[in-house]
Amino acid sequence: MPAIPLRQVSARSGAAVRVAQGHTIKIINTKGTQVVDFWTLNDANPEESLSMAHTHGALCRVTPRVNDTMYSNLSRPMMILTEDTSAGVHDTLISPCDAGRYKLLGAEGPHPSCTDNYKIALQQYGSVSSQIMDRTPPAPLNLFMNVKIESDGQLTFGAPVSEAGQYVCLKMLMDSIVIMSACPMDLRATNNWNPSEFNYIVLG
């Protein structure tokens, strides 16, 4: 598969792309303050997806590090974090934002969400059953998201500590459908109160 040119995902929107086994996707935090919700599905069997819970069990820690393998809901190796030029502050605990969360946070009326971006991106990608597209997305790998676990167990949401142009590289261990969302959250500090775009490129 030839390399896919550098592409941009606009603020508050999503994208899906096929990444072949052995190829790498590079996610670039263009402005440094944008969280990217990241999912992968097995292209041959979309019932198999990247699982944060299974990855926690395999790694015995909450945040992956460079050279860590991440696992699917079938406990199979799915991808490797091969490079990370940021401070390594990412989240694996928080589910994708949705209409219900925005309502809880006081939003009035419709609001873009990572859940909607996931479903729209898969619809635009095609070749995935409506049964898969209509499901609630699994918990994502929230790249660049700054969630701290305090000593009393409380979670706090801070602005990303990444800087403009920093990136992560993820190498696929199976033919995969990668879905990404430029998180639209603007009611917490998640995206420094100002959601923005990010860039990605698929490398051989």
C-alpha positions as CSV (number, residue, x, y, z in Angstrom):
1,M,0.0,0.0,0.0
2,P,1.5,3.4,-1.0
3,A,1.9,6.0,1.7
4,I,-1.1,8.2,2.1
5,P,-0.2,11.9,1.9
6,L,-0.4,14.2,4.9
7,R,-4.1,14.8,5.7
8,Q,-5.9,17.2,8.0
9,V,-8.9,16.4,10.2
10,S,-10.8,19.6,10.9
11,A,-11.7,20.7,14.4
12,R,-14.7,18.8,15.9
13,S,-14.8,16.2,13.0
14,G,-13.5,12.7,12.4
15,A,-11.9,10.4,9.8
16,A,-11.4,6.7,9.1
17,V,-8.6,5.2,7.0
18,R,-7.4,1.7,6.3
19,V,-3.9,0.9,7.6
20,A,-2.3,-2.3,6.4
21,Q,-0.4,-4.7,8.7
22,G,3.1,-3.5,9.2
23,H,2.3,0.1,8.2
24,T,2.4,3.0,10.6
25,I,0.0,5.9,11.2
26,K,1.5,9.1,12.5
27,I,-0.8,11.5,14.4
28,I,0.5,15.1,14.6
29,N,-0.9,17.5,17.2
30,T,-0.8,20.5,14.9
31,K,-1.3,23.2,17.5
32,G,-0.3,21.1,20.5
33,T,-3.6,21.5,22.4
34,Q,-5.9,19.0,20.6
35,V,-7.0,15.6,21.9
36,V,-7.4,12.8,19.3
37,D,-9.8,10.0,20.2
38,F,-8.3,6.9,18.4
39,W,-9.8,3.5,17.6
40,T,-8.9,0.6,15.5
41,L,-11.0,-2.3,14.1
42,N,-9.8,-5.5,12.5
43,D,-10.4,-4.9,8.8
44,A,-11.2,-8.6,8.3
45,N,-13.5,-8.8,11.4
46,P,-14.7,-5.4,12.7
47,E,-16.1,-7.2,15.7
48,E,-12.5,-7.2,16.9
49,S,-11.4,-3.8,18.2
50,L,-8.7,-2.1,20.2
51,S,-9.5,-2.5,23.9
52,M,-8.1,-0.3,26.6
53,A,-9.3,-2.8,29.3
54,H,-7.4,-5.7,27.7
55,T,-4.4,-3.4,27.2
56,H,-4.4,-2.4,30.9
57,G,-4.4,-6.1,31.8
58,A,-1.5,-6.9,29.5
59,L,0.7,-3.8,30.4
60,C,-0.3,-3.6,34.1
61,R,-0.3,0.2,33.8
62,V,-2.7,2.8,32.6
63,T,-0.7,4.7,30.0
64,P,1.2,3.0,27.2
65,R,4.8,3.9,26.5
66,V,7.0,3.7,23.5
67,N,7.5,0.0,22.3
68,D,4.4,-1.1,24.2
69,T,2.0,-3.4,22.4
70,M,-1.8,-2.7,22.7
71,Y,-4.4,-5.4,22.5
72,S,-7.8,-6.1,21.1
73,N,-10.9,-7.3,22.8
74,L,-9.9,-10.8,21.8
75,S,-6.5,-10.3,23.7
76,R,-4.6,-10.3,20.4
77,P,-1.7,-7.9,19.7
78,M,-3.2,-5.1,17.6
79,M,-0.6,-2.3,17.4
80,I,2.6,-0.9,18.8
81,L,3.4,2.6,20.0
82,T,6.6,3.0,18.1
83,E,7.4,6.7,18.6
84,D,6.1,9.6,20.8
85,T,7.7,13.0,20.7
86,S,5.3,14.4,23.3
87,A,5.6,14.1,27.1
88,G,3.7,10.8,26.9
89,V,0.6,12.1,28.6
90,H,-2.3,10.2,27.1
91,D,-5.6,8.8,28.5
92,T,-7.0,5.3,28.4
93,L,-9.8,5.7,30.9
94,I,-12.4,8.1,29.5
95,S,-15.1,7.1,27.1
96,P,-15.8,9.2,24.0
97,C,-17.9,12.3,24.6
98,D,-21.5,12.0,23.6
99,A,-24.8,13.8,23.7
100,G,-25.5,12.6,27.2
101,R,-22.2,13.9,28.6
102,Y,-22.7,17.3,27.1
103,K,-26.1,17.5,28.6
104,L,-24.6,16.6,32.0
105,L,-22.1,19.4,31.6
106,G,-24.9,21.9,30.9
107,A,-24.8,22.1,27.1
108,E,-28.1,23.2,25.5
109,G,-29.1,21.7,22.2
110,P,-27.1,19.5,19.8
111,H,-23.3,19.4,20.2
112,P,-20.6,17.7,18.1
113,S,-19.2,14.6,19.9
114,C,-16.5,12.0,19.4
115,T,-19.3,9.3,19.4
116,D,-21.0,11.0,16.5
117,N,-17.6,11.5,14.7
118,Y,-16.8,7.8,15.1
119,K,-20.1,6.8,13.5
120,I,-20.0,9.4,10.7
121,A,-16.4,8.5,9.8
122,L,-17.4,4.8,9.5
123,Q,-20.4,5.7,7.4
124,Q,-18.1,7.7,5.1
125,Y,-15.5,4.9,5.0
126,G,-18.1,2.3,3.9
127,S,-17.7,-1.5,3.9
128,V,-18.6,-1.8,7.6
129,S,-22.0,-3.2,8.6
130,S,-24.6,-0.9,10.0
131,Q,-24.6,-3.1,13.0
132,I,-21.0,-2.1,13.7
133,M,-21.6,1.6,12.8
134,D,-24.6,2.0,15.1
135,R,-23.0,0.6,18.2
136,T,-21.6,2.8,21.0
137,P,-17.9,3.1,20.3
138,P,-15.5,1.2,22.5
139,A,-13.3,3.3,24.9
140,P,-10.7,5.0,22.8
141,L,-7.0,5.7,23.2
142,N,-7.2,9.4,23.9
143,L,-4.0,10.7,22.5
144,F,-2.6,13.9,24.2
145,M,-5.5,13.9,26.8
146,N,-4.4,15.0,30.2
147,V,-6.4,13.2,32.9
148,K,-4.8,12.9,36.3
149,I,-5.7,10.3,38.9
150,E,-5.4,12.1,42.3
151,S,-4.4,10.3,45.5
152,D,-8.1,10.1,46.6
153,G,-9.1,8.5,43.3
154,Q,-10.6,11.7,41.9
155,L,-10.1,12.4,38.1
156,T,-9.1,15.9,37.0
157,F,-9.2,17.1,33.4
158,G,-6.4,19.4,32.4
159,A,-5.3,21.0,29.1
160,P,-2.9,18.9,27.0
161,V,0.8,19.4,27.8
162,S,1.9,18.5,24.3
163,E,3.4,21.1,22.1
164,A,2.7,22.1,18.5
165,G,4.0,19.6,16.0
166,Q,4.5,16.8,18.5
167,Y,3.3,13.4,17.3
168,V,2.9,9.7,18.0
169,C,3.4,6.8,15.6
170,L,1.4,3.6,15.9
171,K,2.3,0.5,13.9
172,M,-0.5,-1.9,13.0
173,L,-0.1,-5.6,13.7
174,M,-3.1,-6.5,11.5
175,D,-4.9,-4.9,8.6
176,S,-6.9,-2.3,10.4
177,I,-9.6,0.4,10.1
178,V,-8.4,3.4,12.1
179,I,-11.0,5.9,13.2
180,M,-9.9,9.3,14.7
181,S,-11.8,12.2,16.1
182,A,-10.7,15.7,16.8
183,C,-12.4,15.9,20.1
184,P,-15.0,18.7,20.2
185,M,-15.0,19.1,24.0
186,D,-15.2,22.8,24.9
187,L,-16.9,22.6,28.3
188,R,-13.8,21.3,30.1
189,A,-10.1,22.1,29.7
190,T,-9.6,18.9,27.6
191,N,-8.6,20.8,24.4
192,N,-7.6,24.0,26.2
193,W,-11.2,25.2,25.8
194,N,-10.6,25.6,22.0
195,P,-10.9,22.5,19.8
196,S,-8.7,22.5,16.7
197,E,-7.5,20.4,13.8
198,F,-4.8,17.7,13.7
199,N,-2.9,16.0,10.9
200,Y,-2.1,12.4,10.1
201,I,-0.1,10.4,7.6
202,V,0.1,6.7,6.9
203,L,3.6,5.4,6.3
204,G,4.9,2.1,4.9
